[in-house]
Amino acid sequence: MKRIYTIDDADELKVKEYINNYIKELQRHFDVSDKRMRAIIYSVYKDSIPISFMKNLIYMLKSEYEKLKLKRKY
């Protein structure tokens, strides 16, 4: 399989170690289980990708449109 990114394996390893240490520290601080932490991390990651950003923007615009529609009725 061909890699799309050009990060060195050493740099990739450093990043993974940093992320793992940070996650462990968060788990200790907030007393969160592994399963719950994975769900939180996934939701944060999912919210940060551009597709989610566009979905959130569309929902926000729809909400504002609905508010305007309700104001016009009265």
MOMOWO-V444411 format. One record per pair of residues at least 24 apart in sequence whose ideal C-beta (glycine too) atoms are under 10 Angstrom apart, sorted by the first residue. I is the first residue (numbers start at 1). J is the second residue. D is the distance in whole Angstrom. If there is no record, write none. Layout:
# MOMOWO-V444411
i:I j:J d:D
i:I j:J d:D
This chain:
# MOMOWO-V444411
none
